[in-house]
Amino acid sequence: MLKESIISFILICIASVASFSQSVSGAYNYSYFSDRWNLYIDSAIAITPDDDFLWEEKAMPYFKARKYEVGMQYLDIAVQLNRKKNLDYRGFIKCVFSKTYKDAIVDLEGAEKLNGNFTMKEHPYSFYIGLSYLALDQFDSAAFFFNKTIDVENTDGGAELVHFMDWFYLGIVNYEKKNYQTAIDYFDKALTRYSNFSEAEYYKSICMNKLHMKMEDVMKVYNNACADFQHGYSFTEDNCIYEKYPYQLSPYMVKSHNFFSVMP
């Protein structure tokens, strides 16, 4: 009798594992935005409700559909189940997607205490903390964390590992603080890595105009920015297809050819 019970239990476990595998793999046959995706993920959760990965997968399409509060309730469950693994992702979502920057800083600093200044989505945590402070107009704090990011990248792989976005955002910090020549220097560093980076050219041209450089030179950089933007040379972050990053250009921003005629 005991032997039969054990065999029955093993068969149930095998069936559950098979059903779980089918549910997860089945979801990947559909778009994130398909109701079938949600149905398969829900089926897997019904089998293993303590799997934090499944709750993260359930949350993710809602963020990409800009239904932030709906997605966050599921991501919160993933964090409760495995804080060390998922707190950084929640901080990233709050920074880039829902744009709740103060909460993003709390999560990312918490994740750093758990994992160190780990790299996620191409950048160390400190990059997203800096980005959050920048979006809150706390420019000195933003600069501190962007410089911290550069220090980490230099330590890990030398100057070649420093991401051009670090230089760009340090340029933005100085642009906002009206340190226009320093901002230009940082934008030029970004442009040495990404020569058609339209945002770097765009904000560089504004700084040049603020310093009363020759209008011919200013307009050359500005027109290059507009042309490069039209050809798709913009931010390269993976999630740009879903969300705008701070200071990312839009067609509205670059369409006016009289931009500098109205600038002080």
Order of alpha helices (4+ residues) and beta strands (2+ residues): alpha-alpha-alpha-alpha-alpha-alpha-beta-beta-alpha-alpha-alpha-alpha-alpha-alpha-alpha
